[in-house]
Amino acid sequence: MKKQNSVKDKSFEFAVTIVNLYKYLFENKREYVLCKQLLRSGTSIGANAREAINAESKADFFYKLSIAQKEEDEILYWA
C-alpha cells in the first residue's frame, strides 16, 4: 500500500484548479499574459514538491520546498 502524501495530493489538486482558472481566463475573459504566468507558477508548485520528495539530502529537500513556496508567493501576488 502506498503511503499518503498530503503535500503531493494538495499541490496536484491546486494545479488542476489553476489549469481550470487558466482556461476560464483565456477563453472567457481573453486574458492572455497574466493567465499564462498563473499557469506556470501554479503548476510548478506541485512539480517542486515532488522534487523535494525525491531530494538527495535534507538541504536539497528544504531548497526545493522553498522554491515551491516562492511560486505560491507569486500566485498570491498575481491574484
N, C-alpha and C positions, 0 to 999 in steps of 0.2 A: 504494500500500500504506500502511495506517495504521501509525503509529509506536506501539510498545508502551508502555504506561504502567503500571508495576507498582503504583504507589500507587492508581491508579484501579481496577485489577483486584483487588488485595488488599482494598481497602476495600469493593468490591462483594461479594466472597466473604464478608467478615466480616458485612456486612449480611444476607446470606442466612442465615448461621449464627445471627445474632441473631433473625431472624424465626422460624426453626425452634425456637430456645430459647423464645421468647415463646409460640409455640403449645403447646409441651410444658408450660411452667409454667402457662399459662392453663387448658388442658384437663385435664391430669393432676394437677396439684398445687393447682389452684384458687387460685393466687396472682394477684391482680388488680392491686394497686397497684405493687409493685416491677417486675413484668414489663412494665408499660406504660412505666415510666421507662427500663428497659433497652432497650426497643424504640425509644424516642425518641432516646436517646443513641447507641445502636449504629448506627442507620441514618443519623444526621446526620453521622457521620464521613465517609462517602463523599460526601455532598452538599457538605460544606465543602471536601473535597479537590478535587472537580470545580469548585467556585467558584474555588479557588486556581489551578487550571489556566487559567482564563479571567480571571485578575486583570488589572487595568489598570496596575499598577505592581509593582515588587519589594516595596514596603512593603505593598501590598494582598495580594500573594501570601503573604508571611510572616504577615500578620494572619489570613488565612483558614486557613492551616495551623495557626496557634496555637489557633484555635477548635476545629479537629478534634482537636488534642492535648488540649485541656480536656475534650472529650467522651470521649476514651479514658480519661483520668484518672477521670472519673465512672463509667465502666463498671467500672474496677478497684475503685472504692470500693464499688459495689453488689455486686460478685461475691464 
